[in-house]
Amino acid sequence: VQLQASGGGLVQTGGSLKLSCAPSRSILSITEMGWYRQAPEKGRELVAVIVAGGSSKYSDSVKDRFTISSDIAADTVYLQMNSLKPEDTAVYYCYLRYALSDYWGQGTQVTVSS
């Protein structure tokens, strides 16, 4: 399964971006989908995840600014990012989990200028 992420780019502080991610084929019984990010010289950190049934969780650093959602019919997950800050600059990776395995996208760069 390959995941295709899109929507990254360059934005000024306070701006917004929306990321999307979809698998290369339809998948039944996805357990969860979400986003991680990795800033330069830092480890990968969880940004947001949405699980089957619709519940979601966020890292404290993005809570109240980012919203994760999904289109179940299209197996697509979105990350709406508002009030972006320079510290949000990172490569964002989407993933999905099904059949006890995780699959990762190639990453999309988000750069927030001050």
LUMMIMAR-199339 format. One record per atom (N, C-alpha, C): residue number from 0; x, y, z; residue in one letter. Coordinates in Angstrom, 3 decimals, always signed. Layout:
NODE   resi         c1         c2         c3   resn
NODE    NUM          X          Y          Z      A
...
***
This chain:
NODE   resi         c1         c2         c3   resn
NODE      0     +0.841     -1.186     +0.000      V
NODE      0     +0.000     +0.000     +0.000      V
NODE      0     +0.876     +1.235     +0.000      V
NODE      1     +0.620     +2.131     -0.902      Q
NODE      1     +1.359     +3.393     -0.937      Q
NODE      1     +0.403     +4.513     -0.546      Q
NODE      2     +0.927     +5.460     +0.209      L
NODE      2     +0.143     +6.614     +0.621      L
NODE      2     +0.659     +7.851     -0.087      L
NODE      3     -0.242     +8.646     -0.575      Q
NODE      3     +0.129     +9.876     -1.274      Q
NODE      3     -0.358    +11.057     -0.466      Q
NODE      4     +0.591    +11.855     +0.020      A
NODE      4     +0.258    +13.040     +0.792      A
NODE      4     +0.448    +14.277     -0.067      A
NODE      5     -0.366    +15.271     +0.183      S
NODE      5     -0.257    +16.526     -0.556      S
NODE      5     -0.744    +17.669     +0.311      S
NODE      6     -0.465    +18.893     -0.145      G
NODE      6     -0.974    +20.074     +0.536      G
NODE      6     +0.048    +20.878     +1.292      G
NODE      7     +1.276    +20.391     +1.376      G
NODE      7     +2.295    +21.155     +2.070      G
NODE      7     +2.708    +22.385     +1.279      G
NODE      8     +3.532    +23.225     +1.901      G
NODE      8     +3.996    +24.418     +1.216      G
NODE      8     +4.563    +25.427     +2.181      G
NODE      9     +4.727    +26.623     +1.672      L
NODE      9     +5.265    +27.739     +2.448      L
NODE      9     +4.134    +28.688     +2.803      L
NODE     10     +4.059    +29.065     +4.066      V
NODE     10     +3.006    +29.962     +4.520      V
NODE     10     +3.567    +30.873     +5.597      V
NODE     11     +2.982    +32.030     +5.748      Q
NODE     11     +3.427    +32.955     +6.792      Q
NODE     11     +2.813    +32.591     +8.135      Q
NODE     12     +3.425    +33.063     +9.182      T
NODE     12     +2.891    +32.867    +10.528      T
NODE     12     +1.439    +33.331    +10.585      T
NODE     13     +0.613    +32.486    +11.177      G
NODE     13     -0.808    +32.799    +11.273      G
NODE     13     -1.628    +32.266    +10.123      G
NODE     14     -0.968    +31.762     +9.103      G
NODE     14     -1.670    +31.241     +7.937      G
NODE     14     -2.200    +29.841     +8.145      G
NODE     15     -2.781    +29.301     +7.075      S
NODE     15     -3.398    +27.982     +7.128      S
NODE     15     -2.952    +27.121     +5.950      S
NODE     16     -2.952    +25.840     +6.173      L
NODE     16     -2.722    +24.850     +5.129      L
NODE     16     -3.600    +23.652     +5.428      L
NODE     17     -3.938    +22.906     +4.390      K
NODE     17     -4.682    +21.670     +4.568      K
NODE     17     -3.948    +20.551     +3.865      K
NODE     18     -3.577    +19.546     +4.629      L
NODE     18     -2.911    +18.370     +4.088      L
NODE     18     -3.944    +17.281     +3.836      L
NODE     19     -3.675    +16.476     +2.838      S
NODE     19     -4.518    +15.321     +2.586      S
NODE     19     -3.644    +14.116     +2.293      S
NODE     20     -4.199    +12.955     +2.514      C
NODE     20     -3.442    +11.718     +2.324      C
NODE     20     -4.414    +10.605     +1.986      C
NODE     21     -4.085     +9.861     +0.935      A
NODE     21     -4.944     +8.755     +0.525      A
NODE     21     -4.082     +7.587     +0.089      A
NODE     22     -4.558     +6.366     +0.278      P
NODE     22     -3.811     +5.193     -0.168      P
NODE     22     -3.973     +4.967     -1.664      P
NODE     23     -3.102     +4.151     -2.217      S
NODE     23     -3.113     +3.881     -3.651      S
NODE     23     -4.265     +2.970     -4.071      S
NODE     24     -4.877     +2.309     -3.092      R
NODE     24     -6.027     +1.460     -3.393      R
NODE     24     -6.984     +1.487     -2.215      R
NODE     25     -8.189     +1.088     -2.447      S
NODE     25     -9.181     +1.054     -1.396      S
NODE     25     -8.800     -0.024     -0.371      S
NODE     26     -8.988     +0.305     +0.890      I
NODE     26     -8.631     -0.612     +1.975      I
NODE     26     -9.814     -0.765     +2.917      I
NODE     27    -10.113     -1.997     +3.239      L
NODE     27    -11.182     -2.248     +4.195      L
NODE     27    -10.604     -2.308     +5.599      L
NODE     28    -11.402     -1.911     +6.543      S
NODE     28    -11.066     -2.076     +7.948      S
NODE     28     -9.802     -1.345     +8.363      S
NODE     29     -9.692     -0.087     +7.965      I
NODE     29     -8.600     +0.731     +8.480      I
NODE     29     -8.841     +0.960     +9.967      I
NODE     30     -7.811     +0.745    +10.753      T
NODE     30     -7.938     +0.914    +12.196      T
NODE     30     -7.780     +2.375    +12.588      T
NODE     31     -6.776     +3.012    +12.024      E
NODE     31     -6.568     +4.421    +12.299      E
NODE     31     -5.735     +5.062    +11.204      E
NODE     32     -5.827     +6.370    +11.123      M
NODE     32     -5.026     +7.168    +10.200      M
NODE     32     -4.567     +8.401    +10.951      M
NODE     33     -3.442     +8.933    +10.527      G
NODE     33     -2.964    +10.101    +11.247      G
NODE     33     -1.757    +10.745    +10.614      G
NODE     34     -1.201    +11.656    +11.375      W
NODE     34     -0.071    +12.440    +10.911      W
NODE     34     +1.008    +12.523    +11.990      W
NODE     35     +2.232    +12.364    +11.564      Y
NODE     35     +3.393    +12.651    +12.370      Y
NODE     35     +4.152    +13.770    +11.665      Y
NODE     36     +5.080    +14.358    +12.386      R
NODE     36     +5.956    +15.338    +11.751      R
NODE     36     +7.360    +15.206    +12.318      R
NODE     37     +8.308    +15.670    +11.519      Q
NODE     37     +9.703    +15.653    +11.955      Q
NODE     37    +10.356    +16.940    +11.527      Q
NODE     38    +10.775    +17.718    +12.517      A
NODE     38    +11.495    +18.958    +12.269      A
NODE     38    +12.984    +18.654    +12.162      A
NODE     39    +13.749    +19.557    +11.565      P
NODE     39    +15.192    +19.334    +11.436      P
NODE     39    +15.844    +19.058    +12.790      P
NODE     40    +16.632    +18.012    +12.831      E
NODE     40    +17.391    +17.629    +14.020      E
NODE     40    +16.502    +17.244    +15.204      E
NODE     41    +15.277    +16.883    +14.930      K
NODE     41    +14.365    +16.427    +15.978      K
NODE     41    +13.771    +15.080    +15.597      K
NODE     42    +13.265    +14.395    +16.594      G
NODE     42    +12.627    +13.120    +16.339      G
NODE     42    +11.236    +13.292    +15.776      G
NODE     43    +10.699    +12.190    +15.284      R
NODE     43     +9.347    +12.222    +14.730      R
NODE     43     +8.346    +12.265    +15.881      R
NODE     44     +7.367    +13.139    +15.770      E
NODE     44     +6.373    +13.271    +16.829      E
NODE     44     +4.967    +13.149    +16.252      E
NODE     45     +4.093    +12.599    +17.054      L
NODE     45     +2.693    +12.476    +16.668      L
NODE     45     +2.050    +13.853    +16.641      L
NODE     46     +1.306    +14.123    +15.587      V
NODE     46     +0.561    +15.373    +15.485      V
NODE     46     -0.909    +15.125    +15.809      V
NODE     47     -1.521    +14.202    +15.088      A
NODE     47     -2.940    +13.915    +15.299      A
NODE     47     -3.252    +12.544    +14.727      A
NODE     48     -4.232    +11.897    +15.318      V
NODE     48     -4.664    +10.596    +14.845      V
NODE     48     -6.175    +10.517    +14.954      V
NODE     49     -6.770     +9.816    +14.013      I
NODE     49     -8.205     +9.556    +14.040      I
NODE     49     -8.400     +8.060    +13.899      I
NODE     50     -9.225     +7.496    +14.776      V
NODE     50     -9.392     +6.051    +14.785      V
NODE     50    -10.747     +5.671    +14.216      V
NODE     51    -10.879     +4.419    +13.872      A
NODE     51    -12.160     +3.911    +13.398      A
NODE     51    -13.229     +4.229    +14.427      A
NODE     52    -14.304     +4.785    +13.997      G
NODE     52    -15.337     +5.231    +14.919      G
NODE     52    -15.359     +6.734    +15.044      G
NODE     53    -14.233     +7.378    +14.658      G
NODE     53    -14.241     +8.821    +14.559      G
NODE     53    -13.560     +9.601    +15.659      G
NODE     54    -13.163     +8.950    +16.743      S
NODE     54    -12.513     +9.712    +17.798      S
NODE     54    -11.111    +10.098    +17.361      S
NODE     55    -10.614    +11.182    +17.921      S
NODE     55     -9.312    +11.689    +17.516      S
NODE     55     -8.552    +12.191    +18.736      S
NODE     56     -7.256    +12.309    +18.547      K
NODE     56     -6.423    +12.906    +19.587      K
NODE     56     -5.330    +13.714    +18.921      K
NODE     57     -4.831    +14.682    +19.689      Y
NODE     57     -3.854    +15.625    +19.180      Y
NODE     57     -2.711    +15.788    +20.169      Y
NODE     58     -1.574    +16.193    +19.637      S
NODE     58     -0.504    +16.586    +20.534      S
NODE     58     -0.889    +17.928    +21.157      S
NODE     59     -0.379    +18.182    +22.322      D
NODE     59     -0.706    +19.435    +23.006      D
NODE     59     -0.277    +20.652    +22.202      D
NODE     60     +0.772    +20.504    +21.423      S
NODE     60     +1.318    +21.647    +20.696      S
NODE     60     +0.425    +22.109    +19.542      S
NODE     61     -0.499    +21.255    +19.106      V
NODE     61     -1.350    +21.637    +17.969      V
NODE     61     -2.826    +21.678    +18.339      V
NODE     62     -3.138    +21.238    +19.530      K
NODE     62     -4.541    +21.215    +19.947      K
NODE     62     -5.134    +22.602    +19.825      K
NODE     63     -6.347    +22.693    +19.362      D
NODE     63     -7.092    +23.935    +19.158      D
NODE     63     -6.656    +24.708    +17.927      D
NODE     64     -5.626    +24.226    +17.223      R
NODE     64     -5.212    +24.881    +15.978      R
NODE     64     -5.370    +23.956    +14.769      R
NODE     65     -5.150    +22.669    +14.985      F
NODE     65     -5.222    +21.690    +13.903      F
NODE     65     -6.474    +20.829    +14.086      F
NODE     66     -7.021    +20.392    +12.961      T
NODE     66     -8.163    +19.500    +12.990      T
NODE     66     -7.942    +18.356    +12.023      T
NODE     67     -8.059    +17.145    +12.533      I
NODE     67     -7.936    +15.966    +11.687      I
NODE     67     -9.336    +15.475    +11.342      I
NODE     68     -9.502    +15.041    +10.099      S
NODE     68    -10.794    +14.507     +9.663      S
NODE     68    -10.539    +13.444     +8.616      S
NODE     69    -11.578    +12.702     +8.309      S
NODE     69    -11.412    +11.650     +7.314      S
NODE     69    -12.638    +11.525     +6.435      S
NODE     70    -12.411    +11.048     +5.236      D
NODE     70    -13.470    +10.724     +4.299      D
NODE     70    -13.438     +9.198     +4.179      D
NODE     71    -14.318     +8.552     +4.889      I
NODE     71    -14.267     +7.097     +4.967      I
NODE     71    -14.420     +6.460     +3.597      I
NODE     72    -15.292     +7.003     +2.777      A
NODE     72    -15.544     +6.413     +1.461      A
NODE     72    -14.302     +6.436     +0.583      A
NODE     73    -13.469     +7.457     +0.767      A
NODE     73    -12.273     +7.599     -0.062      A
NODE     73    -11.016     +7.193     +0.671      A
NODE     74    -11.163     +6.701     +1.895      D
NODE     74    -10.000     +6.329     +2.722      D
NODE     74     -9.005     +7.481     +2.817      D
NODE     75     -9.490     +8.697     +2.849      T
NODE     75     -8.625     +9.868     +2.848      T
NODE     75     -8.643    +10.530     +4.223      T
NODE     76     -7.478    +10.951     +4.656      V
NODE     76     -7.386    +11.681     +5.911      V
NODE     76     -6.871    +13.085     +5.620      V
NODE     77     -7.402    +14.045     +6.346      Y
NODE     77     -7.047    +15.437     +6.166      Y
NODE     77     -6.496    +16.012     +7.469      Y
NODE     78     -5.679    +17.023     +7.324      L
NODE     78     -5.209    +17.764     +8.488      L
NODE     78     -5.326    +19.243     +8.157      L
NODE     79     -6.308    +19.894     +8.747      Q
NODE     79     -6.474    +21.327     +8.590      Q
NODE     79     -5.625    +22.014     +9.640      Q
NODE     80     -4.705    +22.845     +9.175      M
NODE     80     -3.771    +23.503    +10.085      M
NODE     80     -4.015    +25.006    +10.032      M
NODE     81     -4.430    +25.554    +11.138      N
NODE     81     -4.687    +26.992    +11.247      N
NODE     81     -3.724    +27.625    +12.243      N
NODE     82     -3.634    +28.927    +12.187      S
NODE     82     -2.770    +29.683    +13.116      S
NODE     82     -1.374    +29.088    +13.164      S
NODE     83     -0.806    +28.843    +11.998      L
NODE     83     +0.495    +28.186    +11.937      L
NODE     83     +1.590    +29.048    +12.532      L
NODE     84     +2.548    +28.372    +13.143      K
NODE     84     +3.675    +29.018    +13.806      K
NODE     84     +4.977    +28.504    +13.194      K
NODE     85     +6.045    +29.265    +13.320      P
NODE     85     +7.330    +28.778    +12.783      P
NODE     85     +7.730    +27.418    +13.344      P
NODE     86     +7.375    +27.137    +14.569      E
NODE     86     +7.725    +25.849    +15.165      E
NODE     86     +6.927    +24.682    +14.595      E
NODE     87     +5.955    +24.981    +13.744      D
NODE     87     +5.238    +23.922    +13.039      D
NODE     87     +5.997    +23.465    +11.793      D
NODE     88     +7.059    +24.163    +11.453      T
NODE     88     +7.856    +23.799    +10.283      T
NODE     88     +8.431    +22.394    +10.453      T
NODE     89     +8.144    +21.543     +9.501      A
NODE     89     +8.567    +20.146     +9.580      A
NODE     89     +8.142    +19.432     +8.305      A
NODE     90     +8.637    +18.207     +8.169      V
NODE     90     +8.090    +17.297     +7.161      V
NODE     90     +6.967    +16.529     +7.839      V
NODE     91     +5.811    +16.533     +7.217      Y
NODE     91     +4.630    +15.870     +7.772      Y
NODE     91     +4.424    +14.543     +7.046      Y
NODE     92     +4.272    +13.496     +7.847      Y
NODE     92     +4.090    +12.150     +7.308      Y
NODE     92     +2.717    +11.626     +7.691      Y
NODE     93     +1.999    +11.121     +6.722      C
NODE     93     +0.741    +10.465     +7.054      C
NODE     93     +0.979     +8.965     +7.191      C
NODE     94     +0.093     +8.334     +7.909      Y
NODE     94     +0.165     +6.882     +8.039      Y
NODE     94     -1.247     +6.328     +8.163      Y
NODE     95     -1.351     +5.065     +7.892      L
NODE     95     -2.583     +4.362     +8.206      L
NODE     95     -2.233     +2.991     +8.769      L
NODE     96     -3.134     +2.482     +9.553      R
NODE     96     -2.930     +1.192    +10.200      R
NODE     96     -4.107     +0.284     +9.860      R
NODE     97     -3.775     -0.890     +9.359      Y
NODE     97     -4.796     -1.920     +9.201      Y
NODE     97     -4.102     -3.273     +9.199      Y
NODE     98     -4.821     -4.259     +9.567      A
NODE     98     -4.279     -5.617     +9.655      A
NODE     98     -2.983     -5.641    +10.460      A
NODE     99     -2.948     -4.857    +11.524      L
NODE     99     -1.822     -4.837    +12.465      L
NODE     99     -0.533     -4.309    +11.849      L
NODE    100     -0.613     -3.656    +10.707      S
NODE    100     +0.577     -3.077    +10.081      S
NODE    100     +0.372     -1.591     +9.839      S
NODE    101     +1.475     -0.855     +9.869      D
NODE    101     +1.460     +0.583     +9.593      D
NODE    101     +2.053     +0.856     +8.214      D
NODE    102     +1.451     +1.779     +7.507      Y
NODE    102     +1.925     +2.179     +6.197      Y
NODE    102     +2.124     +3.691     +6.211      Y
NODE    103     +3.210     +4.131     +5.566      W
NODE    103     +3.605     +5.533     +5.654      W
NODE    103     +3.639     +6.205     +4.290      W
NODE    104     +3.305     +7.494     +4.274      G
NODE    104     +3.463     +8.303     +3.087      G
NODE    104     +4.882     +8.828     +2.984      G
NODE    105     +5.164     +9.507     +1.896      Q
NODE    105     +6.523     +9.941     +1.610      Q
NODE    105     +6.880    +11.237     +2.326      Q
NODE    106     +5.928    +11.910     +2.916      G
NODE    106     +6.218    +13.160     +3.610      G
NODE    106     +5.961    +14.365     +2.735      G
NODE    107     +5.445    +15.401     +3.351      T
NODE    107     +5.225    +16.663     +2.647      T
NODE    107     +5.749    +17.800     +3.524      T
NODE    108     +6.496    +18.690     +2.920      Q
NODE    108     +7.153    +19.763     +3.673      Q
NODE    108     +6.179    +20.893     +3.975      Q
NODE    109     +6.169    +21.299     +5.227      V
NODE    109     +5.430    +22.490     +5.653      V
NODE    109     +6.440    +23.461     +6.229      V
NODE    110     +6.477    +24.667     +5.684      T
NODE    110     +7.401    +25.688     +6.152      T
NODE    110     +6.605    +26.933     +6.521      T
NODE    111     +6.791    +27.372     +7.751      V
NODE    111     +6.085    +28.561     +8.235      V
NODE    111     +7.118    +29.655     +8.467      V
NODE    112     +6.992    +30.730     +7.740      S
NODE    112     +7.946    +31.836     +7.865      S
NODE    112     +7.485    +32.817     +8.931      S
NODE    113     +8.447    +33.408     +9.583      S
NODE    113     +8.123    +34.361    +10.660      S
NODE    113     +7.998    +35.768    +10.122      S
***
